[in-house]
Amino acid sequence: NLEPSQGTRGGQDSWAELGYQKPPRRTLFSKNRRDVVLSGLLLGVCGCSACVSAPSSADAMVQLKPPPEQLLQTYDLPRDGFLDAAFACGMSTGMADYERAAYPKKKELFKQFLAAMPRKDAAIVEVGMGSFPNAPFFGALKEAPSQMDIVGVDPNDKMASYAQKNARRYKVLKGAKDYSDPTVTVVENGSSLRIVHGVSEALPFADNSVDGVVCSLTLCSVVDQARSLQEIKRVLKPGGKFLFWEHVLSETDEDLARQQIALTPNQVK
């Protein structure tokens, strides 16, 4: 719907370097997670077996904090489960060509971003994680910290199972078991991945609590861009890094620009 701000084909970088594959279709996980996630936020800890058996490095995980109820009522709006499921399935299989074209520039940006993170216990939040198409960069780049606490925030709960699958495929969590419940915190080799329900305008973290934030093709679909950016700034630690990769309005094709403007309301969910 919108023109990418970066991404070129060709060059010396090979898209296959990080082992990109077209994800196979997967049966959708139909459990409604919102109540479970909110309960977990209020408790501040997950009681699942994966967390109980987690190594001691999990103690360094960034704590989740419930956003103010007023913000949730304003921005975390009711969603259509059928449309969410269809969109999640489409995004998990339909973006391979785009990711191939974007790969060289994204690799360069992720190298810089990951090199700036703490070498251990790096708290990284991906806003609008979706099916986790950025998993290859976290899993294969040598600049990635040896231990990462990755938290994906997404309002579409149907994305979680696809994100977990990509995390395993691209070795973000080496050797992690195939947990069927995407609400489970997966911990492996000192790194962790959590996927939580949330919106960019009301992030479930305390002030100055994370080392880095990634936002990839997300701000084109949020209700309030300015509020979302304020939240990202709020949760970043002093000196924290923000990597964004976003759609922009075409400056070279007036017809496309008009189509982008007309279609924008359909993207905001």
C-alpha positions as CSV (number, residue, x, y, z in Angstrom):
1,N,0.0,0.0,0.0
2,L,2.8,2.4,0.8
3,E,6.2,3.0,-0.7
4,P,9.2,1.7,1.4
5,S,11.7,4.3,2.5
6,Q,14.7,2.0,1.9
7,G,15.5,-1.3,0.1
8,T,17.4,-2.1,-3.1
9,R,18.0,-5.3,-5.0
10,G,21.4,-6.7,-5.9
11,G,24.8,-5.7,-4.5
12,Q,27.3,-8.0,-2.9
13,D,25.1,-8.9,0.0
14,S,23.2,-12.2,-0.5
15,W,19.7,-12.4,0.8
16,A,20.4,-16.1,1.5
17,E,23.3,-15.2,3.8
18,L,21.1,-15.4,6.9
19,G,19.2,-18.4,5.7
20,Y,15.9,-16.7,4.6
21,Q,13.2,-19.2,3.7
22,K,9.6,-18.8,2.8
23,P,7.7,-19.7,5.9
24,P,5.3,-22.6,5.5
25,R,1.6,-22.1,6.3
26,R,0.7,-22.9,9.9
27,T,-2.5,-23.7,11.6
28,L,-3.6,-20.6,13.4
29,F,-3.6,-20.6,17.2
30,S,-7.1,-19.5,18.1
31,K,-6.8,-18.9,21.9
32,N,-7.7,-15.4,23.0
33,R,-4.6,-14.1,24.9
34,R,-5.6,-10.7,26.1
35,D,-6.9,-11.7,29.5
36,V,-3.9,-14.0,30.0
37,V,-1.4,-11.3,29.1
38,L,-3.0,-8.7,31.3
39,S,-3.0,-11.2,34.2
40,G,0.7,-11.8,33.6
41,L,1.4,-8.1,33.5
42,L,-0.3,-7.6,36.8
43,L,1.5,-10.5,38.4
44,G,4.8,-9.4,36.9
45,V,5.9,-13.1,36.4
46,C,4.8,-16.0,34.3
47,G,3.9,-19.2,36.1
48,C,4.5,-21.6,33.1
49,S,6.9,-24.5,33.2
50,A,9.2,-22.7,30.7
51,C,9.7,-19.8,33.0
52,V,10.1,-21.9,36.2
53,S,12.9,-23.9,34.5
54,A,14.6,-20.9,33.0
55,P,18.3,-20.2,33.7
56,S,19.2,-17.6,36.2
57,S,20.0,-15.0,33.5
58,A,16.2,-14.7,33.1
59,D,16.3,-12.6,36.3
60,A,17.6,-9.8,34.2
61,M,14.5,-9.6,32.1
62,V,12.9,-6.2,31.7
63,Q,9.8,-6.1,33.8
64,L,6.4,-5.6,32.2
65,K,4.3,-2.8,33.6
66,P,0.5,-2.4,32.9
67,P,-0.2,0.8,31.0
68,P,-2.7,3.2,32.4
69,E,-6.3,2.0,31.8
70,Q,-7.3,5.2,30.2
71,L,-4.7,4.8,27.5
72,L,-5.8,1.2,26.9
73,Q,-9.4,2.3,26.5
74,T,-8.3,5.0,24.0
75,Y,-5.8,3.0,21.9
76,D,-6.2,-0.7,22.5
77,L,-9.5,-1.0,20.6
78,P,-11.6,-4.1,20.0
79,R,-10.3,-6.2,17.0
80,D,-11.8,-8.5,14.5
81,G,-10.4,-12.0,15.2
82,F,-11.1,-13.3,11.7
83,L,-9.4,-10.4,10.0
84,D,-6.5,-10.6,12.4
85,A,-6.0,-14.3,11.6
86,A,-6.2,-13.7,7.8
87,F,-3.7,-10.8,8.0
88,A,-1.3,-12.7,10.2
89,C,-1.3,-15.7,7.8
90,G,-0.8,-13.3,4.8
91,M,2.1,-11.5,6.4
92,S,3.8,-14.7,7.4
93,T,4.0,-15.9,3.8
94,G,3.5,-12.9,1.5
95,M,6.5,-10.6,2.3
96,A,9.4,-12.7,1.0
97,D,10.0,-10.6,-2.1
98,Y,9.9,-7.4,-0.1
99,E,12.3,-8.7,2.5
100,R,14.7,-9.9,-0.2
101,A,14.8,-6.4,-1.7
102,A,15.2,-4.7,1.6
103,Y,17.8,-7.2,3.0
104,P,21.1,-5.3,2.1
105,K,20.0,-2.0,3.8
106,K,18.3,-3.7,6.7
107,K,21.4,-5.8,7.4
108,E,23.5,-2.7,7.5
109,L,21.1,-0.9,9.9
110,F,20.8,-4.0,12.2
111,K,24.6,-4.4,12.4
112,Q,24.9,-0.8,13.7
113,F,21.9,-1.2,16.1
114,L,23.0,-4.6,17.6
115,A,26.6,-3.5,17.9
116,A,25.4,-0.6,20.1
117,M,23.6,-2.9,22.5
118,P,25.1,-4.2,25.8
119,R,26.9,-7.5,25.2
120,K,24.8,-9.3,27.9
121,D,21.2,-8.9,29.1
122,A,20.3,-6.5,26.3
123,A,16.7,-5.5,26.7
124,I,15.3,-5.1,23.1
125,V,11.6,-4.3,22.3
126,E,10.2,-4.7,18.9
127,V,7.0,-2.6,18.4
128,G,4.7,-4.3,16.0
129,M,6.7,-7.5,15.8
130,G,4.2,-9.2,13.6
131,S,5.5,-12.5,12.3
132,F,9.0,-11.5,13.3
133,P,10.5,-11.0,9.8
134,N,13.6,-9.4,11.5
135,A,14.4,-12.7,13.2
136,P,17.3,-13.5,10.9
137,F,19.2,-10.4,11.9
138,F,18.9,-11.2,15.6
139,G,19.8,-14.8,15.0
140,A,22.9,-14.7,12.7
141,L,24.7,-11.4,12.8
142,K,27.9,-11.5,14.8
143,E,27.1,-8.1,16.2
144,A,24.2,-9.5,18.1
145,P,24.7,-9.6,21.9
146,S,25.3,-13.1,23.4
147,Q,22.3,-12.7,25.7
148,M,19.2,-10.8,24.7
149,D,15.8,-10.2,26.3
150,I,13.6,-9.6,23.3
151,V,10.0,-8.5,23.8
152,G,7.6,-8.3,20.9
153,V,4.6,-6.1,21.3
154,D,1.7,-6.4,18.9
155,P,-2.0,-5.8,19.1
156,N,-2.7,-8.7,16.7
157,D,-2.6,-11.8,18.9
158,K,-2.7,-14.1,15.9
159,M,0.9,-13.1,15.0
160,A,2.5,-14.7,18.0
161,S,2.7,-18.3,16.8
162,Y,4.3,-17.2,13.5
163,A,6.8,-15.0,15.4
164,Q,7.8,-17.9,17.6
165,K,8.3,-20.1,14.6
166,N,10.5,-17.6,12.9
167,A,12.6,-17.1,16.1
168,R,13.3,-20.9,16.1
169,R,13.9,-21.1,12.4
170,Y,16.5,-18.4,12.4
171,K,18.2,-19.5,15.6
172,V,17.3,-16.5,17.7
173,L,16.6,-19.1,20.4
174,K,19.0,-22.0,19.6
175,G,17.5,-25.3,20.4
176,A,14.3,-23.9,22.0
177,K,11.4,-26.4,22.2
178,D,8.4,-26.0,19.9
179,Y,6.0,-24.5,22.5
180,S,2.5,-24.5,21.2
181,D,1.3,-21.7,23.4
182,P,2.8,-18.4,22.2
183,T,2.1,-16.7,25.6
184,V,4.9,-18.8,27.1
185,T,8.2,-17.1,27.7
186,V,10.9,-19.1,25.8
187,V,14.4,-19.0,27.3
188,E,17.4,-20.6,25.7
189,N,21.2,-20.2,26.1
190,G,20.7,-17.0,28.2
191,S,18.4,-15.3,25.7
192,S,14.6,-14.9,26.0
193,L,11.7,-14.1,23.7
194,R,8.3,-12.8,25.0
195,I,5.4,-11.8,22.8
196,V,2.8,-9.7,24.5
197,H,-0.4,-8.0,23.6
198,G,0.0,-4.3,23.4
199,V,-0.2,-1.1,21.3
200,S,2.5,1.4,20.5
201,E,0.6,4.3,22.1
202,A,0.7,2.5,25.5
203,L,3.8,0.3,25.8
204,P,3.8,-2.0,28.8
205,F,7.2,-0.9,30.2
206,A,8.5,1.5,32.8
207,D,10.4,4.7,31.9
208,N,14.0,4.3,30.9
209,S,13.9,0.5,31.0
210,V,15.0,-0.8,27.6
211,D,18.3,-0.6,25.7
212,G,16.8,-0.6,22.2
213,V,13.6,-0.4,20.3
214,V,12.9,-1.7,16.8
215,C,9.9,-0.5,14.8
216,S,9.6,-2.0,11.3
217,L,6.7,-1.1,8.9
218,T,4.5,-0.3,11.9
219,L,4.0,3.5,12.2
220,C,1.9,3.5,9.0
221,S,-0.8,1.6,10.8
222,V,-1.0,3.1,14.3
223,V,-3.7,5.3,15.6
224,D,-1.4,8.1,16.8
225,Q,2.1,8.3,15.4
226,A,3.2,11.2,17.7
227,R,2.0,9.4,20.8
228,S,3.7,6.2,19.7
229,L,7.1,8.0,19.3
230,Q,6.6,9.6,22.7
231,E,6.2,6.2,24.2
232,I,9.3,4.8,22.5
233,K,11.3,7.7,23.8
234,R,9.8,7.2,27.3
235,V,10.8,3.5,27.6
236,L,14.3,3.9,26.2
237,K,17.2,4.2,28.6
238,P,19.4,7.3,28.3
239,G,21.6,6.7,25.3
240,G,19.3,3.9,24.1
241,K,18.9,3.2,20.4
242,F,15.8,3.4,18.1
243,L,15.9,1.5,14.8
244,F,13.0,2.4,12.5
245,W,12.2,1.2,9.0
246,E,9.0,2.8,7.7
247,H,6.8,3.5,4.8
248,V,6.9,7.1,3.4
249,L,4.8,9.1,1.0
250,S,6.1,8.8,-2.6
251,E,7.9,11.9,-3.8
252,T,8.4,10.6,-7.3
253,D,5.0,9.3,-8.3
254,E,2.0,11.6,-7.7
255,D,-0.6,9.0,-8.6
256,L,0.9,6.6,-6.1
257,A,1.0,9.3,-3.5
258,R,-2.7,9.9,-4.0
259,Q,-3.4,6.2,-3.6
260,Q,-1.3,6.1,-0.5
261,I,-3.3,8.9,1.1
262,A,-6.6,7.4,0.1
263,L,-5.7,4.0,1.5
264,T,-4.1,5.1,4.7
265,P,-7.4,4.9,6.8
266,N,-7.7,1.3,5.8
267,Q,-4.2,0.6,7.4
268,V,-4.9,2.1,10.7
269,K,-6.2,-0.6,13.1
